[in-house]
Amino acid sequence: MEYKEILHFCIENLECDDDLYPMLCHNLSGVYRRSQNFEKALSYSNLGIKSCHQNKNIRALSVLYYGKGISEYKLDQTKYIESLNTSITLAKAFGQNEIENTIVNNCKNIFNIDPELFTTI
């Protein structure tokens, strides 16, 4: 069984209010980004974000918005800046310094996105 199939199995057997659901969405989004299916990646990021909002689960929001922003960037959607900015702002607000640094470094070094575009708190 492949990684993607295992994640699909897990997400299909959880309710969207389960604490693991947003992280499964994040991981599935990553699988689809790596396979260049950015529409599907974006849809899983959005599912995870929706779950977090509905269930007041803030732990995964910063990485979900990061995945959303990268998918939007790859789909040439200008709103990617807002999503990445939200991701960085949330990481700062939640004290997720390592995640914040990873997001900024990935944007700069992997995707050639200028970190100066982000207006965070």
C-alpha distances in whole Angstrom, upper triangle without the diagonal:
4,7,8,6,7,10,11,10,13,15,15,16,19,22,23,26,24,24,20,20,22,20,16,18,19,16,15,18,18,14,17,20,18,17,21,20,23,24,20,20,24,23,20,23,26,24,23,27,28,27,28,32,32,31,33,30,31,29,26,28,29,26,25,28,28,24,27,29,27,26,29,31,28,29,33,34,37,36,33,36,37,33,33,36,35,32,35,37,35,34,37,38,36,36,33,35,32,30,33,33,30,30,34,33,30,32,35,33,30,31,35,35,39,39,42,41,40,42,41,43
4,5,5,6,9,10,11,12,14,15,17,19,22,23,25,23,23,19,19,20,18,15,16,17,13,12,15,14,11,13,16,14,14,17,17,19,21,17,17,21,20,18,20,23,22,21,25,26,25,26,30,30,29,31,28,29,26,24,26,27,23,22,25,24,21,23,26,24,22,26,27,25,26,30,30,33,32,30,33,33,30,29,33,32,29,31,34,32,31,34,36,33,34,30,32,29,27,30,30,27,27,30,29,26,28,31,29,26,27,31,32,35,35,39,37,36,39,38,40
4,5,5,6,9,10,11,12,14,16,17,20,20,22,20,20,16,16,17,14,11,13,13,10,9,12,11,8,11,14,12,13,16,16,18,19,16,15,19,18,15,17,21,19,18,22,23,22,23,27,27,26,28,25,25,23,20,22,23,19,19,22,21,18,21,23,21,20,24,25,23,24,28,28,31,30,27,30,30,27,26,30,29,26,28,31,28,27,31,32,29,30,27,28,25,23,26,27,23,24,27,26,23,25,28,27,24,25,28,29,32,32,36,34,33,36,35,37
4,5,5,6,9,10,11,12,14,16,18,18,21,19,19,16,15,15,13,10,11,12,9,7,10,10,7,9,12,11,11,14,13,15,16,12,12,16,15,13,15,18,16,16,20,21,20,22,25,25,25,27,24,24,22,19,21,22,19,17,20,20,16,18,21,19,18,21,23,21,22,25,26,29,27,25,28,28,25,25,28,27,24,27,30,27,27,30,31,29,30,27,29,26,23,26,27,24,23,27,26,23,25,28,26,23,24,28,28,31,31,35,33,32,35,33,36
4,5,5,6,9,10,10,12,14,18,18,21,19,20,16,15,17,15,12,13,15,12,10,13,13,10,12,15,15,14,17,16,18,18,15,15,18,17,14,17,20,18,18,21,22,21,23,26,26,26,28,25,26,24,22,24,25,21,20,23,23,20,21,24,23,21,24,26,24,25,28,29,32,30,28,31,31,28,28,31,30,27,30,32,30,29,33,34,32,33,30,32,29,27,29,30,27,27,30,30,27,28,31,30,27,27,31,32,35,35,38,36,35,38,37,39
4,5,5,6,9,10,11,13,16,17,19,17,17,14,13,15,13,10,12,14,11,10,14,14,12,14,17,16,16,19,18,20,20,17,16,19,18,15,18,20,18,17,21,22,20,22,25,25,24,26,23,24,22,20,22,24,21,20,23,23,20,22,25,24,22,25,27,26,26,30,30,33,31,29,32,32,28,28,31,30,27,29,32,29,28,32,32,30,31,28,30,28,25,28,29,26,26,30,30,27,29,32,31,28,28,32,32,35,35,38,37,35,38,36,38
4,5,5,6,8,10,11,14,14,16,14,15,11,10,12,10,6,9,10,8,7,10,11,9,12,15,15,15,18,16,17,18,14,13,16,15,12,14,16,14,13,17,18,16,18,21,21,21,23,20,21,19,16,19,20,17,16,19,19,16,18,21,20,19,22,24,23,24,27,27,30,28,25,28,28,24,25,28,26,23,26,28,25,25,29,29,27,28,25,27,25,22,25,27,24,23,27,27,24,26,29,28,25,26,30,29,32,32,35,33,32,34,33,34
4,5,5,6,9,10,13,13,16,15,16,13,11,13,12,8,9,12,10,8,11,13,11,12,15,16,15,18,15,17,17,13,13,16,14,11,14,16,13,14,17,18,16,19,22,21,21,23,21,22,21,18,20,22,19,17,20,21,18,19,22,21,19,22,25,23,23,27,27,29,28,26,29,28,25,26,29,27,25,28,30,27,27,31,31,29,30,27,30,28,25,28,29,26,25,29,29,26,28,31,30,27,27,31,31,34,33,37,35,33,35,34,36
4,6,5,6,9,12,14,16,15,16,13,12,14,14,10,12,15,13,11,15,16,14,15,19,19,19,21,19,21,20,16,17,19,17,14,17,19,16,16,20,20,18,20,23,22,22,24,22,24,22,20,22,24,22,20,23,24,21,22,26,25,23,26,28,27,27,31,30,33,31,29,32,32,28,29,32,30,27,30,32,29,29,33,33,30,32,29,32,30,27,30,32,29,28,32,32,29,31,34,34,30,31,34,34,37,37,40,38,36,38,37,38
4,5,5,6,10,11,14,11,12,9,9,12,11,8,10,13,11,11,14,15,14,16,19,20,20,22,20,21,21,17,17,19,17,14,16,18,15,14,18,18,15,17,21,20,19,21,19,21,19,17,20,22,19,18,21,22,20,21,24,24,23,26,28,27,27,31,30,33,30,28,31,30,26,27,30,28,25,28,30,27,26,30,30,27,29,26,29,27,25,28,29,27,26,30,31,28,29,33,32,30,30,34,33,36,35,38,36,34,36,34,36
4,5,5,8,8,11,10,11,9,6,9,10,6,8,11,10,9,12,14,14,15,18,19,19,21,18,19,18,15,14,16,14,11,13,14,11,11,14,14,12,15,18,17,16,19,17,19,18,15,17,20,18,15,19,20,17,18,22,22,20,23,26,25,25,28,27,30,27,26,28,27,24,25,27,25,23,26,28,25,25,28,28,26,28,25,28,27,24,26,29,26,25,29,30,27,28,32,32,29,29,32,31,34,33,36,34,32,34,32,34
4,6,8,9,13,12,14,12,10,13,13,10,11,14,14,12,15,17,16,17,20,21,21,23,20,21,19,16,16,18,15,13,16,16,13,13,17,16,14,17,20,18,18,21,19,22,21,19,21,23,21,19,22,23,20,21,25,25,23,25,28,27,27,30,29,32,29,28,31,30,26,28,30,28,26,30,31,28,28,32,31,29,31,29,32,30,27,30,32,30,29,32,33,30,31,35,35,32,32,35,34,37,36,39,37,35,37,35,37
4,7,10,12,10,13,11,10,13,14,11,13,16,16,14,17,20,19,20,23,24,24,26,23,24,23,19,20,21,18,16,18,19,15,15,19,18,15,18,20,19,18,21,19,22,21,19,22,24,22,20,24,25,23,23,27,27,25,28,31,30,30,33,32,35,32,31,33,32,29,30,32,30,28,31,32,29,29,33,32,29,31,29,32,31,28,31,33,31,30,34,35,32,33,37,37,34,34,38,37,40,38,41,39,37,39,37,38
4,6,8,6,9,8,7,11,12,10,11,15,15,14,17,19,19,20,22,24,24,26,24,24,23,19,19,20,17,14,16,17,13,13,16,15,12,14,17,15,14,17,15,18,18,16,19,22,20,18,21,23,21,22,25,26,24,27,30,29,29,32,31,33,30,29,31,30,26,28,30,27,25,28,29,26,26,30,29,26,28,26,30,29,26,29,31,29,28,32,33,31,32,35,35,33,33,36,35,38,36,39,37,35,36,34,35
4,5,6,9,9,7,11,13,12,12,15,16,16,18,20,21,21,24,26,26,27,25,24,23,20,20,20,17,15,16,16,12,12,14,13,10,12,14,12,11,15,14,17,17,16,18,21,20,18,21,23,21,21,25,26,25,26,29,30,29,32,30,32,29,28,31,29,25,27,29,26,24,28,28,25,26,29,28,25,28,26,30,29,26,29,32,30,28,32,34,31,32,36,36,34,34,37,35,38,36,39,37,34,35,33,34
4,6,8,9,6,8,11,10,10,13,15,14,16,18,19,20,22,24,25,25,23,22,20,18,17,17,14,12,13,12,9,8,11,9,6,9,11,9,9,12,11,14,15,13,14,18,17,15,17,20,18,18,22,23,22,23,26,27,26,29,27,29,26,25,27,25,22,24,25,22,21,24,25,21,23,26,24,22,25,24,27,27,24,26,29,27,26,29,31,29,29,33,34,31,31,34,32,34,33,35,33,30,31,29,30
4,6,8,7,9,12,12,12,15,17,17,18,21,22,23,24,26,27,28,26,25,23,21,20,20,17,15,15,14,11,10,12,10,6,8,10,8,6,9,9,12,13,13,14,18,18,16,18,21,20,20,23,25,24,25,28,29,29,31,29,30,27,26,28,26,23,24,26,22,21,24,24,21,22,25,23,21,24,23,26,26,24,26,29,27,26,29,31,30,30,34,35,33,32,35,33,35,33,36,34,31,31,29,29
4,5,5,8,10,10,12,14,15,16,18,20,21,22,24,25,27,28,26,25,24,21,20,20,18,15,16,16,13,11,13,12,9,10,13,11,9,11,9,13,13,12,15,18,17,16,19,21,20,21,24,25,24,26,29,29,30,32,30,32,29,27,29,27,24,25,27,23,22,25,25,21,22,25,23,21,23,22,25,25,22,25,28,26,25,29,31,29,30,33,34,32,32,35,34,36,34,36,34,32,32,30,30
4,6,7,8,10,11,12,14,15,17,18,20,22,23,24,26,27,26,25,24,22,20,20,19,15,15,16,13,10,12,13,9,9,12,12,9,10,7,10,9,9,12,15,15,14,17,19,18,19,22,24,23,25,28,28,29,31,30,31,28,26,27,25,22,23,24,21,19,22,22,18,18,22,20,17,20,18,22,21,19,22,25,23,23,26,28,26,27,31,31,30,30,33,31,33,31,33,32,29,30,27,27
4,6,5,6,9,10,11,12,14,16,17,19,20,21,23,24,23,22,22,19,18,18,17,14,14,15,13,10,13,14,10,10,14,14,12,13,10,12,10,9,13,15,14,13,16,18,17,18,21,22,22,24,26,26,27,30,29,30,27,25,27,25,22,22,24,21,19,22,23,19,19,22,22,19,21,18,22,21,18,21,24,22,21,25,26,25,26,29,30,28,28,31,30,32,30,33,32,29,30,28,28
4,6,5,6,9,10,11,12,14,15,17,18,20,21,22,20,20,19,16,15,15,14,10,11,12,9,7,10,11,8,9,12,12,11,13,10,12,11,10,12,15,13,12,15,17,15,16,19,20,19,22,24,24,25,28,26,28,25,23,25,24,20,21,23,20,18,21,22,19,19,23,22,20,22,20,23,22,19,22,24,22,21,25,26,24,25,29,29,27,27,30,29,31,30,32,31,28,29,27,28
4,5,5,6,9,10,10,12,14,15,16,18,20,21,19,18,18,15,13,13,12,9,8,10,8,4,7,9,6,7,10,11,10,11,9,10,9,6,8,11,10,8,11,13,12,13,16,17,17,19,21,22,22,25,23,24,21,20,22,20,16,17,19,17,15,18,19,15,16,19,19,17,19,17,20,19,16,18,21,19,18,22,23,21,22,25,26,24,24,27,25,28,26,29,27,24,26,23,24
4,5,5,6,9,10,10,12,14,15,17,19,20,19,18,18,16,13,14,14,10,9,12,11,7,10,12,10,10,14,15,13,14,11,11,9,6,9,11,9,8,12,13,11,13,16,17,17,19,21,21,22,25,24,25,23,20,22,21,17,18,20,18,15,17,19,16,15,19,19,17,18,16,18,17,14,17,19,17,16,20,21,19,21,24,24,22,23,26,25,27,25,28,27,24,26,24,25
4,5,5,6,8,10,11,12,14,15,17,18,17,17,17,14,12,13,13,9,10,12,10,8,11,13,11,12,16,16,15,17,14,14,13,10,12,14,12,10,14,15,12,14,17,17,17,19,22,21,22,25,24,26,24,22,24,23,19,20,22,20,18,21,22,19,19,23,23,20,22,19,22,20,17,20,22,20,19,23,23,21,22,26,26,23,24,27,26,29,27,31,29,27,29,27,28
4,5,5,6,9,10,11,12,14,15,16,14,14,14,11,9,10,9,5,6,8,7,5,9,10,9,11,14,15,15,16,13,14,13,10,11,13,10,8,11,12,10,11,14,15,13,16,19,18,19,22,21,23,20,18,21,20,16,17,20,18,16,19,20,18,18,22,22,20,22,19,22,21,17,19,22,19,18,21,23,20,21,24,25,22,22,25,24,27,26,28,27,25,26,25,27
4,6,5,6,9,10,10,12,14,15,14,13,14,12,9,10,10,7,6,9,9,7,9,12,11,11,15,16,16,17,14,13,12,8,9,10,7,6,9,9,7,9,12,12,12,15,16,17,18,20,19,21,19,16,19,18,14,15,17,16,13,16,18,16,15,19,20,18,20,16,19,17,14,16,18,15,14,18,19,16,17,21,21,19,18,22,21,23,22,25,24,22,24,22,24
4,5,5,6,9,10,11,13,14,14,13,15,12,9,12,12,9,9,12,12,10,13,15,14,15,18,19,19,20,17,16,14,11,13,13,10,9,13,12,9,12,15,14,13,17,18,17,19,22,22,24,22,19,21,21,18,17,20,19,16,19,21,19,18,22,23,20,22,18,20,18,15,18,19,16,16,19,19,17,18,22,21,19,19,23,22,25,24,27,26,24,27,25,27
4,5,5,6,9,10,11,12,11,11,12,9,7,10,10,7,8,11,11,10,13,15,14,16,19,20,20,21,18,18,17,13,15,16,12,11,14,14,10,12,15,14,12,16,18,17,17,21,21,23,21,19,22,22,18,18,22,20,18,21,23,21,21,24,25,23,25,22,24,22,18,21,22,19,18,22,22,19,20,23,23,20,20,24,23,26,26,29,27,26,28,27,29
4,5,5,6,9,10,10,9,8,9,7,4,7,8,5,6,9,10,9,12,14,14,15,18,19,20,21,18,18,17,13,13,14,11,9,11,11,7,8,11,10,9,12,14,13,14,17,17,19,18,15,18,18,15,15,19,17,15,18,21,19,19,22,23,22,24,20,22,20,17,19,20,17,16,19,19,16,17,20,20,17,17,20,20,23,23,26,24,23,25,24,27
4,5,5,6,9,10,10,9,12,10,7,9,11,9,9,13,13,12,14,17,17,18,20,22,22,23,20,19,17,14,14,14,10,10,12,10,7,10,12,10,9,13,14,13,15,18,18,20,19,16,19,19,16,15,19,18,15,18,21,19,18,22,24,22,23,20,21,18,15,17,18,15,14,17,17,14,15,18,18,15,15,18,18,22,21,25,23,22,25,24,27
4,6,5,6,9,9,10,12,10,8,11,12,10,11,15,15,14,17,19,19,20,23,24,24,25,22,22,20,17,18,18,14,13,16,14,11,13,15,13,12,15,16,14,16,19,20,23,22,19,22,23,19,19,22,22,19,22,25,23,22,26,27,26,27,23,24,22,19,21,22,18,17,21,20,17,18,21,20,17,17,21,21,25,25,28,27,26,29,28,31
4,5,5,6,5,6,8,6,5,9,10,9,10,13,14,14,17,18,19,20,23,24,25,26,23,23,22,18,18,18,15,13,15,14,10,12,14,12,9,13,14,12,13,17,17,20,20,17,20,21,18,18,22,21,19,22,25,23,23,27,28,27,28,25,26,24,21,22,23,20,18,21,21,17,18,21,21,17,17,20,20,24,24,28,26,25,28,28,31
4,5,5,6,5,9,8,6,8,11,10,11,14,15,15,17,19,20,21,23,25,26,26,24,23,21,18,18,17,14,13,14,12,8,10,11,8,7,11,11,9,11,14,15,18,17,14,17,19,16,15,19,19,17,19,23,22,21,25,26,25,26,23,24,22,18,20,20,17,15,18,18,14,14,18,17,13,13,16,17,20,21,24,22,22,25,25,28
4,5,8,9,12,11,9,12,14,13,14,17,18,18,20,22,23,23,26,28,28,29,26,25,23,20,20,19,16,15,17,14,11,13,14,11,10,14,14,11,14,17,18,21,21,18,20,22,19,18,22,22,20,22,25,24,23,26,28,27,28,24,25,22,19,21,21,17,16,19,18,14,15,18,17,13,13,17,18,22,22,26,24,24,28,27,30
4,6,8,11,10,9,13,14,14,15,18,19,19,21,23,24,25,27,29,30,31,28,27,26,22,23,22,19,18,19,17,14,15,16,13,12,15,15,12,14,17,19,22,22,19,22,24,21,21,25,25,22,25,28,27,26,30,31,30,31,28,28,26,23,24,25,21,20,22,22,18,19,21,20,16,16,19,21,24,25,29,27,27,30,30,33
4,6,9,9,9,11,13,14,15,17,19,19,21,23,24,25,27,29,30,30,28,27,26,22,22,22,18,17,18,16,13,14,14,11,9,12,12,9,10,13,15,18,19,16,20,21,19,19,23,23,21,23,27,26,26,29,31,30,31,28,28,26,23,24,24,21,19,21,21,17,17,20,19,15,14,17,18,22,23,26,24,25,28,29,32
4,6,6,6,9,10,11,13,15,16,17,19,20,22,23,25,26,27,29,27,26,25,22,21,21,18,16,17,16,12,13,14,12,9,11,13,10,10,13,15,18,18,16,20,21,18,19,23,23,21,24,26,26,26,29,31,30,31,28,29,27,24,25,26,22,20,23,23,19,19,22,21,18,16,20,20,24,25,28,25,25,29,29,32
4,5,5,6,8,10,10,12,14,15,16,18,20,21,22,24,26,26,25,24,23,19,19,18,16,14,14,13,10,9,11,9,5,8,9,7,7,10,11,15,14,13,16,17,15,15,19,19,18,21,23,23,23,26,28,27,29,26,27,25,22,22,23,20,18,20,21,17,16,19,20,16,14,18,17,21,22,24,22,22,25,25,29
4,5,5,6,9,10,11,12,14,15,16,19,20,21,23,24,25,24,24,24,20,19,19,17,14,15,15,12,10,12,11,7,8,11,9,8,11,11,15,14,13,17,18,15,17,20,20,19,22,24,24,24,28,28,28,30,27,29,27,24,24,26,23,20,23,24,20,19,23,23,20,18,21,20,23,24,26,24,23,26,27,29
4,5,5,6,9,10,11,13,14,15,17,19,20,21,23,24,22,23,22,19,18,19,16,14,15,15,11,11,13,12,9,11,14,12,11,15,15,18,17,16,19,20,17,18,21,21,19,23,25,23,24,28,28,28,29,27,28,27,23,24,26,23,21,23,24,21,20,24,24,21,19,23,22,25,26,28,26,25,28,28,30
4,5,5,6,9,10,11,12,14,16,17,19,20,21,22,20,20,19,16,15,16,13,10,12,11,8,8,10,9,6,9,12,10,11,14,14,17,16,13,17,17,14,15,18,18,16,19,22,20,21,24,25,24,26,23,25,23,19,21,22,19,17,20,21,17,17,21,21,18,16,20,19,22,23,25,23,22,25,25,27
4,5,5,6,9,10,10,12,14,15,16,18,20,21,19,19,19,15,14,14,12,9,10,10,7,5,8,9,6,7,10,10,9,12,11,14,12,11,14,14,11,13,16,15,14,18,20,19,20,23,23,23,25,23,24,23,19,20,22,20,17,19,21,18,17,20,21,18,17,20,18,21,21,24,21,20,23,22,25
4,5,5,6,9,10,10,12,14,15,16,18,20,19,19,19,16,15,16,14,11,12,13,10,8,12,12,9,11,14,14,12,15,14,17,15,14,17,17,14,16,19,17,17,20,22,20,21,25,25,24,27,24,26,25,22,23,25,22,20,23,24,21,20,24,25,22,20,23,22,25,25,27,24,23,25,25,27
4,5,5,6,9,10,11,12,14,15,16,18,16,16,16,13,13,14,12,9,11,12,9,9,12,13,10,12,15,15,15,18,17,19,17,16,19,18,14,16,19,17,16,19,21,19,20,23,23,22,25,22,24,23,20,21,23,21,18,22,23,20,20,24,24,22,20,24,22,25,25,27,25,24,26,25,27
4,5,5,6,9,10,11,12,14,15,16,14,14,14,10,9,11,9,5,7,9,6,5,9,10,9,11,13,14,14,17,15,17,14,13,15,14,11,12,15,13,12,16,17,15,16,20,20,19,21,19,21,20,16,18,20,18,15,18,20,17,17,21,22,20,18,21,20,22,21,24,22,20,22,21,23
4,5,5,6,9,10,11,12,14,15,14,14,15,12,10,12,11,8,8,11,9,7,10,12,11,11,15,15,15,17,15,16,14,13,16,14,11,13,16,13,13,17,18,16,18,21,21,20,23,21,23,23,19,20,23,21,18,21,23,20,20,23,25,22,21,24,21,24,23,25,22,21,22,21,23
4,5,5,6,9,10,11,12,14,13,14,15,12,11,14,13,9,11,14,12,10,14,15,14,15,18,19,18,20,18,20,17,17,19,18,14,17,19,16,16,19,20,18,19,23,22,21,24,22,25,24,21,22,25,23,20,23,25,23,22,26,27,25,24,27,25,27,26,29,26,24,25,24,26
4,5,5,6,9,10,11,12,10,11,11,8,8,11,10,7,9,12,10,10,13,15,14,15,18,19,19,21,20,21,18,17,19,17,14,15,18,15,13,17,18,15,16,20,19,18,20,18,21,21,17,19,22,20,18,21,23,21,21,25,26,24,23,26,24,26,25,27,25,23,24,22,24
4,5,5,6,9,10,10,9,9,11,8,6,9,10,6,7,11,10,9,12,14,14,15,17,19,19,21,18,19,16,15,17,14,11,13,15,12,11,15,15,12,14,18,17,16,19,17,20,20,17,18,21,19,17,20,22,21,20,24,25,24,22,25,23,24,23,25,22,20,21,19,21
4,5,5,6,9,10,10,11,13,11,10,13,13,10,11,14,14,12,15,18,16,17,20,21,20,22,20,21,17,17,19,17,14,17,18,15,15,18,18,15,18,21,19,18,22,21,24,24,20,21,25,23,21,24,26,24,24,27,29,27,26,28,26,28,26,28,25,23,24,22,23
4,5,5,6,8,8,10,11,10,10,13,14,11,13,16,15,14,17,19,19,19,23,24,23,25,23,24,21,20,22,20,17,19,20,17,16,19,19,16,18,21,20,18,21,20,23,24,20,22,25,24,22,25,27,25,25,29,30,28,27,30,28,30,28,30,28,25,26,24,25
4,6,5,6,5,6,8,7,7,11,12,9,11,14,14,14,17,19,19,19,22,24,24,26,23,24,20,19,21,18,15,17,18,14,14,17,16,13,15,18,16,14,18,17,20,21,18,19,22,21,19,22,25,24,24,27,29,27,26,29,26,28,26,28,26,23,23,21,21
4,6,5,7,8,11,11,9,12,14,12,12,16,16,15,17,20,20,20,23,25,24,26,23,23,19,19,20,17,15,17,18,14,14,17,16,13,16,18,16,15,19,19,22,23,20,20,24,23,21,24,27,25,25,28,30,29,28,30,27,29,26,28,26,23,23,20,21
4,6,8,10,13,13,12,16,17,14,15,19,19,18,20,23,22,23,26,27,26,28,25,26,22,22,24,21,18,21,21,18,18,21,20,17,19,22,19,18,22,22,25,26,23,24,27,27,25,27,30,29,28,32,34,32,31,33,31,32,30,32,29,26,26,24,24
4,5,9,11,12,12,15,17,15,16,20,20,19,22,24,24,24,27,29,29,30,28,28,25,24,25,23,20,22,22,19,18,21,20,17,19,21,19,17,21,20,24,25,22,23,27,26,24,27,30,29,29,32,34,32,32,34,32,33,31,33,31,27,27,25,25
4,6,9,11,10,13,15,14,15,18,19,19,21,24,24,24,27,29,29,30,27,28,24,23,24,21,19,20,20,16,16,19,17,14,16,18,15,14,17,18,21,22,20,21,24,24,23,25,28,27,27,31,32,31,31,33,30,31,29,30,28,25,25,22,21
4,6,7,8,11,13,12,14,16,17,17,20,22,22,23,25,27,27,29,27,27,24,23,23,21,18,19,19,16,15,17,16,13,14,16,14,12,15,15,19,19,17,18,22,21,20,23,26,25,25,28,30,29,28,31,28,30,27,29,27,24,24,21,21
4,6,5,8,10,10,11,14,15,16,17,20,21,21,23,25,26,27,25,25,22,20,20,18,15,16,16,13,12,14,13,9,10,13,11,9,12,12,15,16,14,15,18,18,17,20,22,22,22,25,27,26,26,28,25,26,24,26,24,21,21,18,17
4,6,8,9,10,12,13,14,16,17,19,20,22,23,25,26,28,26,26,23,21,21,19,16,16,17,14,12,13,13,10,9,12,11,8,11,10,13,14,11,13,17,16,15,18,21,20,21,24,25,24,25,27,25,26,23,25,24,21,22,19,19
4,6,6,6,9,10,11,12,14,16,17,18,20,21,23,24,23,23,20,18,19,17,14,14,15,12,10,12,13,10,10,13,13,10,13,11,14,14,11,13,16,14,13,17,19,18,18,22,23,22,22,24,22,24,21,24,23,20,21,18,19
4,6,5,6,8,10,10,12,14,15,16,18,20,21,22,20,20,17,15,16,14,11,11,12,9,7,10,10,7,8,12,11,10,13,11,14,15,11,12,16,15,13,16,18,17,17,21,22,21,21,23,21,22,19,22,20,17,18,15,16
4,6,5,6,9,10,11,12,14,15,16,19,20,21,19,19,16,14,14,12,9,9,10,7,4,7,8,5,5,9,10,9,11,9,11,11,8,8,12,11,9,12,15,14,14,17,19,18,18,20,17,19,16,18,17,14,15,13,14
4,5,5,6,9,10,11,12,14,15,17,18,20,19,19,16,14,14,14,10,9,12,10,7,9,11,9,8,12,13,12,13,10,12,11,8,9,12,10,8,12,14,12,13,16,17,16,16,18,17,19,17,19,18,16,17,16,17
4,5,5,6,9,10,11,12,14,15,16,18,17,18,15,12,14,13,9,10,12,10,8,11,13,10,11,15,15,14,16,13,16,15,11,13,15,13,11,15,17,15,15,18,20,18,17,20,18,20,18,21,19,17,18,17,19
4,5,5,6,9,10,10,12,14,15,16,14,14,11,9,10,9,5,6,9,7,5,9,10,9,10,13,14,14,16,14,16,16,12,12,15,13,10,13,16,14,13,17,18,17,16,18,15,17,16,18,16,13,15,14,16
4,5,5,6,9,10,10,12,14,15,14,14,12,9,10,10,7,5,9,8,5,8,11,10,10,13,15,15,16,13,14,14,10,10,12,10,7,10,12,10,9,13,15,13,12,15,13,15,13,16,14,12,15,14,16
4,5,5,6,9,10,11,12,14,13,15,13,10,12,12,9,8,12,11,9,12,14,13,13,17,18,18,19,16,17,16,12,13,15,12,10,13,14,11,11,15,16,14,12,15,14,17,16,19,17,16,18,18,20
4,6,5,6,9,10,10,12,11,12,10,7,10,10,6,8,11,10,9,12,14,14,15,18,19,19,20,18,19,19,15,15,17,15,12,15,17,14,13,16,18,16,14,17,15,17,17,19,16,15,17,17,20
4,5,5,6,9,10,10,9,9,8,4,7,8,5,5,9,9,8,11,13,13,14,17,18,19,20,18,19,18,15,14,16,14,10,12,14,12,10,13,15,14,11,13,11,13,13,15,13,12,15,15,18
4,5,5,6,9,10,10,11,10,7,9,11,8,8,11,12,11,13,16,16,16,19,21,21,22,19,19,18,15,15,16,13,10,12,13,10,8,12,13,11,8,11,10,13,13,16,14,14,17,17,21
4,5,5,6,9,9,11,10,8,11,12,10,10,14,14,13,16,18,18,19,21,23,23,24,22,22,21,18,18,19,17,14,16,17,13,12,15,16,13,11,14,13,16,17,20,17,17,20,20,23
4,5,5,6,5,7,7,5,9,10,8,10,13,13,13,16,18,18,19,22,23,24,25,23,24,23,19,19,20,18,15,16,18,15,13,16,18,15,12,14,13,16,16,18,15,15,18,19,22
4,5,5,6,7,8,5,8,11,10,9,13,14,14,15,18,19,19,22,23,24,25,23,23,22,19,18,19,17,14,14,16,13,10,13,15,12,9,11,9,12,14,16,13,14,17,19,22
4,5,8,10,11,9,12,14,13,13,16,17,17,18,21,22,22,24,26,27,28,25,25,24,21,20,21,18,16,17,17,14,12,15,15,12,9,12,11,15,17,19,17,17,21,22,26
4,6,9,10,9,13,14,13,14,17,18,18,20,22,23,24,26,28,28,30,27,28,27,23,23,24,22,18,20,21,17,15,18,19,16,13,15,14,17,19,21,18,19,22,23,27
4,6,9,8,11,13,13,14,16,18,18,20,22,23,24,26,28,29,30,28,28,27,24,23,24,22,19,19,20,18,15,17,18,16,13,14,13,15,17,19,16,17,20,22,26
4,5,6,9,10,11,12,14,15,16,18,20,21,22,24,26,27,28,26,27,27,23,22,24,22,18,19,21,18,15,18,20,18,14,16,14,16,17,18,15,16,18,20,24
4,5,7,8,10,11,12,14,15,17,18,20,21,23,24,26,27,26,26,26,23,21,22,22,18,18,20,18,15,17,19,18,14,15,12,14,15,15,12,13,15,18,21
4,5,5,7,9,10,11,13,15,15,17,19,20,21,23,25,23,24,24,21,19,21,20,17,17,20,18,15,17,20,19,16,16,13,15,15,16,12,12,14,15,19
4,5,5,6,8,10,10,12,14,15,17,18,20,21,23,21,21,21,18,16,18,17,13,14,16,14,11,14,17,15,12,13,10,12,13,14,11,11,13,14,18
4,5,5,6,8,10,11,12,14,15,16,18,20,21,20,20,20,17,15,17,16,13,12,15,14,11,13,16,16,13,13,9,10,10,11,7,7,10,11,15
4,6,5,6,9,10,10,12,14,15,16,18,20,19,19,20,17,15,18,18,14,14,17,16,13,16,19,19,16,16,13,13,12,13,9,8,9,10,13
4,5,5,6,9,10,11,12,14,15,16,18,17,18,18,15,13,16,15,12,13,16,14,12,15,18,17,15,16,13,14,13,15,12,10,12,12,14
4,5,5,6,9,10,11,12,14,15,17,15,15,15,12,10,13,12,8,9,12,11,9,12,15,14,12,13,10,11,10,12,9,8,10,10,13
4,5,5,6,9,10,11,12,14,15,14,15,16,13,11,13,13,10,10,14,13,11,13,17,17,15,15,12,12,9,10,8,5,7,6,10
4,6,5,6,9,10,10,12,14,13,14,16,13,11,14,14,11,12,16,15,14,16,19,19,17,18,15,15,13,14,12,9,9,8,10
4,6,5,6,9,10,11,12,11,12,13,9,8,11,11,8,10,13,13,12,15,17,17,15,17,14,15,12,14,13,10,11,9,11
4,5,5,6,9,10,11,9,9,11,8,6,9,10,7,8,11,12,11,13,16,16,15,16,13,13,10,12,11,8,9,7,9
4,5,5,6,9,10,10,11,13,11,8,12,13,11,11,15,16,14,16,19,20,19,20,16,16,13,14,13,9,8,5,6
4,5,5,6,8,8,10,12,10,9,12,13,11,13,16,16,16,18,21,21,20,21,19,19,16,17,16,12,12,9,9
4,6,5,6,5,7,9,6,5,9,10,9,11,14,14,14,17,19,19,19,20,18,18,15,17,16,13,13,10,10
4,6,5,6,6,10,9,7,10,12,11,12,15,16,16,18,20,21,21,21,19,18,14,16,16,12,12,8,8
4,6,8,9,13,12,10,13,15,14,15,18,19,19,21,24,24,24,25,22,21,18,19,18,15,13,10,8
4,5,8,11,10,10,13,15,14,16,18,19,20,22,24,24,24,26,23,23,19,21,21,17,17,13,12
4,6,9,9,9,11,13,14,15,17,19,19,21,23,24,24,25,23,22,19,20,21,17,17,13,12
4,6,5,6,9,10,11,12,14,15,17,18,20,20,21,22,21,21,17,20,20,17,17,14,14
4,5,5,6,9,10,11,12,14,15,16,18,19,20,21,19,19,15,18,19,16,16,13,13
4,5,5,6,9,10,10,12,14,15,16,17,18,20,19,19,16,19,20,17,18,16,17
4,5,5,6,9,10,10,12,14,15,15,16,18,17,17,15,18,18,15,17,14,16
4,5,5,6,9,10,11,12,14,15,16,16,15,15,11,14,15,12,13,11,12
4,5,5,6,8,10,11,12,13,14,15,14,14,11,14,15,13,15,13,15
4,6,5,6,8,10,10,11,12,14,13,14,12,15,16,14,17,15,17
4,6,5,6,9,10,10,11,12,11,12,10,13,13,11,14,13,15
4,6,5,6,9,10,10,10,9,9,6,10,11,9,12,12,14
4,5,5,6,8,9,10,9,10,8,12,13,13,16,15,18
4,5,5,5,7,8,9,10,10,14,14,14,17,17,20
4,6,6,5,6,5,7,7,11,11,11,14,15,18
4,6,6,5,5,6,6,10,11,11,15,16,19
4,6,6,8,9,10,13,14,15,19,19,22
4,6,8,11,12,15,16,16,20,21,24
4,5,9,11,14,13,14,18,19,23
4,6,9,12,12,13,17,19,22
4,6,9,8,10,14,15,19
4,5,6,8,12,14,17
4,5,6,9,10,14
4,5,8,10,13
4,7,10,13
4,6,10
4,7
4
